[in-house]
């Protein structure tokens, strides 16, 4: 099985083929006629752009997965953390400020991050320190998601983790949810009303709570239905649904400033929330809309190894650049 599209974000030739089929141009917003979701081609750093798509809405939950391949000055972020970290952090501070300004007084902010072990674990520590400047937010949890696949050498530990920071404003809603992992460990005994009980007897569920180390979520790859070809940094639906179900009520407004593969949009659709999402790249905005339309039409959450842009045919041979 081979994916019909290579990585989209770094392939200008391929994006040029797709652009004529994108319904949105820079500054434009698509409003879902069925449930009111919004998708735009907007800049997360520009307050006027965020204001345009948010309108009178204020997010109860913001889930952002910022990219590392943006252009900062004349450099792509392949060398960013050696030379341009200050400019990258300025970019980060601006979108966090907009997330703060356009979220409700009782809300959550979740930030997916990487920690480059070759470059002092950037940008994780820089962003953790930066968040201290935002007095409205307070740290809530540092979550680690374990990937099934990783990378590394025979001279170092395998890199198999993703980082997820959770911050909150005010006193937002939180619901305890559970994994599919059954409880098997017994032996923690405690007297309740004079009766000696073990931990499973006292439990509210037969399965485990996820905690802040998530080991039960499959990393998205090309054999999974939810796979979106060309979307290199795609997050799993299960992880986004877990965040949404635990940290927002039904009908809540969920915002995502980096639409990418549209996972937050699909998760909001499945969990009866309103999603407001946008991307600076019209290709990813179009990809998100198409994914929602496909889900409603077929019930499928992605394309697996199908082509989201059949108009251009197979583009697996497109040169990068």
C-alpha positions in Angstrom: 0.0 0.0 0.0 1.4 3.4 -0.9 -0.1 6.8 -0.1 -1.2 8.8 -3.2 0.2 12.1 -1.8 3.6 12.9 -0.3 3.9 15.3 2.6 2.0 18.4 1.6 3.4 21.2 3.8 6.8 21.0 2.3 5.9 20.3 -1.3 5.3 23.6 -3.2 4.9 21.9 -6.5 2.1 19.7 -5.3 0.3 22.5 -3.5 0.4 24.5 -6.7 -1.6 21.7 -8.4 -4.1 21.7 -5.6 -4.7 25.4 -5.1 -7.1 25.8 -8.0 -9.4 23.3 -6.3 -9.5 25.1 -3.0 -12.7 27.0 -2.3 -11.2 29.5 0.1 -8.6 32.2 -0.5 -6.6 34.2 2.0 -8.9 36.0 4.4 -12.0 33.9 3.5 -14.2 31.9 5.8 -16.5 28.9 5.2 -19.5 28.5 7.4 -21.0 25.1 7.7 -24.7 25.3 6.8 -25.6 22.3 9.0 -24.0 22.8 12.4 -22.3 26.2 12.2 -18.7 25.0 12.2 -16.3 27.6 10.7 -13.2 27.0 8.6 -11.0 29.9 7.4 -7.7 30.7 5.7 -6.4 33.1 8.3 -3.3 34.0 10.2 -3.3 32.9 13.8 -1.0 35.8 14.8 -3.3 38.5 13.5 -6.0 39.6 15.9 -8.2 40.9 13.2 -8.1 37.5 11.4 -9.0 35.6 14.6 -11.8 38.2 15.4 -13.2 37.7 11.9 -13.8 34.0 12.3 -14.7 34.0 16.0 -17.2 36.8 15.7 -19.1 36.9 19.0 -18.1 33.3 19.9 -15.6 32.7 22.7 -13.9 29.3 22.9 -14.5 27.1 25.8 -11.6 24.9 24.7 -8.6 25.7 22.4 -6.6 22.8 21.0 -3.5 23.9 19.1 -0.8 21.9 17.4 1.6 24.6 16.1 3.8 23.7 13.2 7.5 23.7 13.1 7.9 24.2 9.4 6.7 27.8 9.2 8.9 30.5 7.5 10.6 32.8 10.0 12.5 35.5 8.3 14.3 33.8 5.5 14.7 30.5 7.3 12.5 27.4 7.3 12.3 25.8 10.7 14.6 23.0 9.8 17.3 25.1 11.3 15.0 27.2 13.4 16.0 26.0 16.9 19.7 26.7 16.3 19.4 30.2 14.9 15.9 31.7 15.1 14.3 30.6 18.4 13.5 34.1 19.4 11.5 34.8 16.3 9.7 31.5 16.7 8.8 32.4 20.3 7.5 35.8 19.1 5.2 33.9 16.7 4.2 31.6 19.6 3.5 34.5 22.0 1.3 36.2 19.4 -1.0 33.2 18.8 -1.2 32.4 22.5 -2.3 36.0 23.1 -5.0 35.6 20.5 -6.1 32.3 22.1 -6.3 34.1 25.4 -8.3 37.0 24.0 -10.8 34.9 22.2 -11.5 32.2 24.8 -14.0 32.4 27.6 -13.0 33.3 31.2 -13.5 29.6 32.1 -11.7 27.6 29.5 -8.8 25.3 28.6 -5.8 25.6 26.3 -4.1 22.5 25.1 -0.8 22.7 23.2 0.8 19.8 21.4 4.5 20.1 21.3 7.7 18.5 20.3 11.0 18.3 22.3 13.9 18.1 20.0 16.5 16.0 21.8 19.2 17.1 19.5 18.6 20.8 20.3 18.2 21.1 24.1 14.6 19.8 23.9 13.3 22.9 22.1 10.7 24.3 21.9 9.2 22.6 25.0 11.1 24.5 27.8 10.8 27.8 26.0 7.1 27.6 25.7 6.6 26.4 29.2 8.5 29.5 30.4 6.7 31.7 28.0 3.3 30.6 29.4 4.3 32.1 32.8 3.9 35.6 31.2 0.2 34.9 30.6 -1.3 35.5 34.0 -4.8 34.4 33.0 -3.5 30.9 32.4 -2.3 28.4 35.1 -0.7 25.1 34.4 -2.9 22.1 34.8 -1.2 19.0 33.4 1.8 17.8 31.4 0.6 14.9 29.4 2.8 12.4 27.5 1.4 10.4 24.6 3.4 7.3 23.7 3.8 6.6 20.0 3.9 3.0 18.8 6.6 4.0 16.3 9.6 6.2 17.0 13.0 7.1 15.7 16.5 6.9 17.0 19.9 5.2 16.7 21.6 2.3 18.4 23.4 4.9 20.5 20.4 6.6 22.1 17.0 6.0 23.6 14.2 5.6 21.0 12.2 8.8 20.7 8.5 7.7 21.0 6.7 10.4 22.9 4.6 13.5 22.2 4.1 16.3 24.7 0.7 17.9 25.4 0.5 20.8 27.8 -2.8 21.7 29.5 -3.6 25.2 30.9 -6.8 26.6 32.3 -8.4 30.0 32.8 -10.8 30.4 35.7 -12.8 27.3 36.7 -13.7 25.4 33.6 -15.8 22.2 33.3 -14.0 18.9 33.6 -15.4 15.4 33.3 -13.6 12.2 34.3 -13.5 9.8 31.4 -12.0 6.3 31.1 -9.9 4.3 28.7 -10.6 0.9 27.2 -7.9 -0.6 29.4 -9.4 -3.1 31.9 -8.4 -2.9 35.6 -6.6 -6.0 36.6 -4.5 -5.0 39.6 -6.1 -5.9 42.9 -4.9 -5.8 46.5 -5.3 -2.3 47.7 -7.7 -2.8 50.6 -9.5 -0.1 52.5 -12.3 -0.2 55.1 -15.4 1.6 53.9 -18.3 1.8 56.5 -16.7 -1.1 58.4 -16.3 -3.3 55.3 -12.9 -4.2 54.0 -12.9 -3.6 50.2 -10.3 -3.9 47.5 -9.7 -1.2 44.9 -11.8 -2.7 42.0 -14.8 -3.0 44.3 -14.5 0.7 45.1 -14.0 1.8 41.5 -16.6 3.7 39.4 -15.5 1.9 36.3 -14.1 -1.4 35.2 -11.5 0.4 33.0 -8.6 2.7 33.9 -8.6 6.5 33.8 -6.1 7.8 31.3 -3.9 9.9 33.7 -1.2 12.0 32.3 0.6 9.2 30.4 -1.5 8.0 27.4 -0.4 4.6 26.2 -3.6 3.4 24.6 -3.8 5.7 21.5 -2.6 4.4 18.1 -0.4 6.7 16.2 -2.0 7.4 12.8 -0.5 5.7 9.9 -1.5 4.7 6.3 -3.4 1.6 7.1 -5.9 3.4 9.4 -9.2 4.6 8.1 -8.7 8.1 9.6 -5.4 8.5 7.8 -5.3 11.7 5.7 -2.6 11.3 3.0 -0.3 14.3 2.8 -1.0 15.4 6.4 2.4 14.7 8.0 1.6 15.8 11.5 -1.9 14.3 11.9 -3.1 13.7 15.4 -5.4 10.8 16.2 -9.1 11.3 16.6 -9.0 9.3 19.8 -6.7 11.8 21.4 -8.6 14.9 20.3 -12.0 13.3 21.3 -10.5 12.5 24.8 -9.6 16.2 25.2 -12.9 17.4 24.0 -15.0 15.0 26.1 -13.1 15.7 29.3 -12.7 19.4 28.9 -15.9 20.8 27.4 -19.7 20.3 27.5 -21.9 19.5 24.5 -22.5 22.5 22.2 -19.3 24.1 23.5 -17.1 26.1 21.1 -13.8 24.4 20.4 -11.2 26.3 18.5 -8.1 25.1 16.6 -5.8 27.7 15.1 -3.9 25.1 13.0 -6.5 23.1 11.2 -4.0 20.9 9.3 -5.8 17.6 8.6 -9.1 18.7 10.2 -9.0 16.3 13.1 -10.4 18.8 15.6 -13.2 19.5 13.2 -14.1 15.9 12.9 -13.9 15.3 16.6 -16.1 18.2 17.3 -18.6 17.0 14.8 -18.7 13.5 16.4 -19.0 14.9 19.9 -21.7 17.6 19.2 -19.5 20.6 19.6 -19.1 23.7 17.4 -15.6 23.9 15.8 -13.9 27.1 14.7 -10.7 26.3 12.9 -8.4 27.9 10.4 -5.1 27.5 8.7 -2.8 30.0 7.0 -2.6 27.5 4.1 -5.7 27.2 1.9 -4.8 23.6 1.0 -5.2 22.5 4.7 -8.4 24.5 5.0 -9.8 22.7 2.0 -8.6 19.4 3.3 -10.4 20.0 6.5 -13.7 20.9 4.8 -13.5 17.9 2.5 -12.8 15.6 5.4 -16.0 16.8 7.1 -18.0 16.4 3.9 -16.6 12.9 3.4 -17.5 11.9 7.0 -21.1 13.1 6.7 -21.5 11.3 3.3 -19.8 8.0 4.1 -19.2 7.8 7.8 -15.5 7.5 7.1 -13.1 9.6 9.2 -10.4 9.8 6.6 -9.2 8.4 3.3 -6.7 5.7 4.5 -4.8 5.4 1.2 -7.3 7.2 -1.0 -6.7 10.6 -2.5 -8.4 13.7 -0.9 -7.8 15.5 -4.1 -8.8 13.1 -6.9 -8.9 16.1 -9.4 -5.1 16.0 -9.6 -4.7 12.2 -9.7 -1.8 10.4 -8.0 0.9 12.8 -7.1 3.2 10.4 -5.2 6.0 11.2 -7.7 5.9 14.9 -7.1 9.4 16.2 -6.2 9.6 18.0 -3.0 10.5 21.7 -2.9 
